[in-house]
């Protein structure tokens, strides 16, 4: 059985509580442009960020569309380079 708690708030207090909650949620979901452009992303992160498949990412990598870096056997992409490449593709297609 769930316990119910009732509290009394003024309209002003309720408004402030809602504002603070919304502010916290917005801070937790900052847009990608607020991220460090030097941040290194994994293949999985880039696939998720761009909403593409792994084969598409590997094709773009081979074609030089997306610059990448190797560290040992691992492949990374700089966030800023990925964003710049996507802007370049969008400009060419418009």
KEGU-230401 format. One record per residue (C-alpha): residue in one letter; x, z, y; chain. Coordinates in pm, whole numbers, plus 32768, in hexadecimal, padded with zeros to 4 digits. Layout:
BEGIN
@residuo:A	x:X	z:Z	y:Y	cadena:A
...
//
This chain:
BEGIN
@residuo:X	x:8000	z:8000	y:8000	cadena:A
@residuo:X	x:8087	z:7F9E	y:8156	cadena:A
@residuo:X	x:8099	z:80A6	y:8261	cadena:A
@residuo:X	x:7FFA	z:8048	y:83AD	cadena:A
@residuo:X	x:8072	z:80CA	y:84F9	cadena:A
@residuo:X	x:7FAE	z:80A9	y:863A	cadena:A
@residuo:X	x:8054	z:80C1	y:878D	cadena:A
@residuo:X	x:7FCE	z:809C	y:88E8	cadena:A
@residuo:X	x:8084	z:7FBB	y:89DE	cadena:A
@residuo:X	x:802C	z:7F4B	y:8B3A	cadena:A
@residuo:X	x:8013	z:7DD6	y:8B7B	cadena:A
@residuo:X	x:815F	z:7DE9	y:8C37	cadena:A
@residuo:X	x:820F	z:7E9A	y:8B14	cadena:A
@residuo:X	x:8184	z:7D9F	y:8A19	cadena:A
@residuo:X	x:81F5	z:7C7B	y:8AF1	cadena:A
@residuo:X	x:8355	z:7D10	y:8B0D	cadena:A
@residuo:X	x:8363	z:7D4B	y:8995	cadena:A
@residuo:X	x:82FE	z:7BE2	y:894E	cadena:A
@residuo:X	x:83F9	z:7B5A	y:8A4C	cadena:A
@residuo:X	x:8514	z:7C20	y:89B1	cadena:A
@residuo:X	x:84B8	z:7BAC	y:8853	cadena:A
@residuo:X	x:84AB	z:7A40	y:88BE	cadena:A
@residuo:X	x:85F6	z:7A63	y:8979	cadena:A
@residuo:X	x:869E	z:7AF1	y:8841	cadena:A
@residuo:X	x:861B	z:79D5	y:8768	cadena:A
@residuo:X	x:868D	z:78CD	y:885F	cadena:A
@residuo:X	x:87EA	z:7967	y:8869	cadena:A
@residuo:X	x:87F9	z:7959	y:86ED	cadena:A
@residuo:X	x:87AA	z:77E2	y:86F1	cadena:A
@residuo:X	x:888C	z:7753	y:87FD	cadena:A
@residuo:X	x:88A1	z:75D8	y:8805	cadena:A
@residuo:X	x:89D7	z:7537	y:8767	cadena:A
@residuo:X	x:8A62	z:74D4	y:88BD	cadena:A
@residuo:X	x:8AB3	z:7644	y:88FC	cadena:A
@residuo:X	x:8BA4	z:7647	y:87D6	cadena:A
@residuo:X	x:8D1B	z:762A	y:87F0	cadena:A
@residuo:X	x:8D7D	z:74B7	y:87DE	cadena:A
@residuo:X	x:8EBC	z:7518	y:8723	cadena:A
@residuo:X	x:8DF5	z:75C8	y:8610	cadena:A
@residuo:X	x:8E46	z:7536	y:84BB	cadena:A
@residuo:X	x:8D1A	z:74D4	y:83E9	cadena:A
@residuo:X	x:8D09	z:749B	y:8273	cadena:A
@residuo:X	x:8C6D	z:736A	y:81D1	cadena:A
@residuo:X	x:8B36	z:7436	y:8181	cadena:A
@residuo:X	x:8B13	z:74AA	y:82EA	cadena:A
@residuo:X	x:8B32	z:7348	y:8375	cadena:A
@residuo:X	x:8A39	z:72C0	y:8277	cadena:A
@residuo:X	x:8940	z:73CC	y:82DA	cadena:A
@residuo:X	x:8982	z:73A7	y:8450	cadena:A
@residuo:X	x:8954	z:722C	y:8450	cadena:A
@residuo:X	x:8842	z:7221	y:8346	cadena:A
@residuo:X	x:8901	z:7125	y:8275	cadena:A
@residuo:X	x:896B	z:7110	y:810A	cadena:A
@residuo:X	x:8AC9	z:7156	y:8087	cadena:A
@residuo:X	x:8AFA	z:6FE7	y:8024	cadena:A
@residuo:X	x:8AA3	z:6F7E	y:8189	cadena:A
@residuo:X	x:8B9D	z:7078	y:8214	cadena:A
@residuo:X	x:8CAE	z:6FF9	y:812A	cadena:A
@residuo:X	x:8C61	z:6E91	y:8190	cadena:A
@residuo:X	x:8C79	z:6EEC	y:8301	cadena:A
@residuo:X	x:8DBF	z:6FA1	y:82B6	cadena:A
@residuo:X	x:8E53	z:6E6E	y:8208	cadena:A
@residuo:X	x:8DDD	z:6D85	y:831F	cadena:A
@residuo:X	x:8E7D	z:6E63	y:8426	cadena:A
@residuo:X	x:8D31	z:6EB4	y:84CB	cadena:A
@residuo:X	x:8D69	z:702A	y:84A1	cadena:A
@residuo:X	x:8ECB	z:70AE	y:84D2	cadena:A
@residuo:X	x:8F31	z:71BE	y:83E1	cadena:A
@residuo:X	x:9052	z:72A4	y:8391	cadena:A
@residuo:X	x:90E2	z:7310	y:8245	cadena:A
@residuo:X	x:915E	z:746C	y:81FF	cadena:A
@residuo:X	x:91EB	z:7465	y:80A6	cadena:A
@residuo:X	x:90E2	z:73C1	y:7FD1	cadena:A
@residuo:X	x:8FC6	z:7420	y:80B9	cadena:A
@residuo:X	x:8F29	z:733F	y:81BF	cadena:A
@residuo:X	x:8EB2	z:73C0	y:8312	cadena:A
@residuo:X	x:8E11	z:7326	y:8444	cadena:A
@residuo:X	x:8E34	z:73A4	y:85A9	cadena:A
@residuo:X	x:8CDE	z:73E5	y:863E	cadena:A
@residuo:X	x:8D3A	z:733C	y:8785	cadena:A
@residuo:X	x:8DB9	z:7204	y:86D2	cadena:A
@residuo:X	x:8C7A	z:71EE	y:8602	cadena:A
@residuo:X	x:8BA1	z:720D	y:8739	cadena:A
@residuo:X	x:8C72	z:7109	y:87F3	cadena:A
@residuo:X	x:8C5A	z:7017	y:86CD	cadena:A
@residuo:X	x:8AE0	z:7040	y:86C1	cadena:A
@residuo:X	x:8AC3	z:7001	y:8838	cadena:A
@residuo:X	x:8B9A	z:6ECA	y:8811	cadena:A
@residuo:X	x:8ABC	z:6E49	y:86F7	cadena:A
@residuo:X	x:8984	z:6E8A	y:87C7	cadena:A
@residuo:X	x:8A16	z:6DD0	y:88F3	cadena:A
@residuo:X	x:8A72	z:6CA3	y:881B	cadena:A
@residuo:X	x:8914	z:6C95	y:8785	cadena:A
@residuo:X	x:885E	z:6CA7	y:88D2	cadena:A
//
